[in-house]
């Protein structure tokens, strides 16, 4: 749940006009202001918030709140697994 709250804050900082409910459904298709500049800005905000580096080649697939959430869950779980297995 913490990941979701933090990610919602990231989206809210980039897409200031969206409500929390709208953020949960946000995608390139549903948010008119989600252009290439917004995508790069969101990527930067998420990288800073979660301490991850997003490969720019993955950016095209991260075109919704759900996709970004799934991506982060896999990345952060992978990092935890790597740390626990020296």
N, C-alpha and C positions, 0 to 999 in steps of 0.2 A: 504494500500500500504506500510505503514511503516513496518508492520509485515513481508511482503514479502522481503523487502530490508534487514531487519535484519536477516531473515532466510537464505537468499542467502549468506550473509557474514559468517554465521555460517558454511554453507556447504563449502564455499570457503576456510575457514581456515582448514577444515579437508580434503577436496578433492581439493588440490591446482592445479591440472592439468585441472580441468573442467572450461569451459566458463560459463557465466551466462545462456546462452541458454541451455547448457547441464545440468546445475544444475536444471533448471525447469523441466526437464524430468528424473532426476536422480532416480535410484532405485537400489535395490540389484541386479537385473538382468542386468542392463545396465552399472554399475560401477564395474569393476573387483576388485578394491581395497576396496570395501565396504564389509569388513569382520567383525567378531565379535568385534575386537579391534576398528575398525573405527566406528562401531555402538555405542559402549560405549563412545568413544571420542566425537562423535557428540552429544550424549545425554547430556554429561557433558557441552559441549559448549553451547548448547541450554538452559539448565537449568540456566547457569550463565547469559546468555544474556537476558532471559525473566523472570528470577526470579521465575521459577516454579520448582517443583520437579516431575520428570517423574518416575512413578512406573516401576521398572525393568520388571515387567510382561507385560507391554505394549510395551516394546522395540521390540518384534517380529512383532507387527503390524505396527510399524513405519518404514517401509521398503522402503519408497520413499519420495521424496520431498513433493509430494502432500499429502501423509498421515500425514507427520509431520506438514505441514501447517494446514490441517483440525483439527488435534489434538490441536494445539496451539490456533486456532480460538475458538474452543469450550472451552478450559481451560481458556483462557483470558476473553472471554465473560461471562463465568460462574462466574469468580472472580469479574468482574464488577457488575454483577447482585447481587452477595452476598453482595458486599460493599454497594450498593444502597438500599438494603433491610435489615435494622438492625434486 
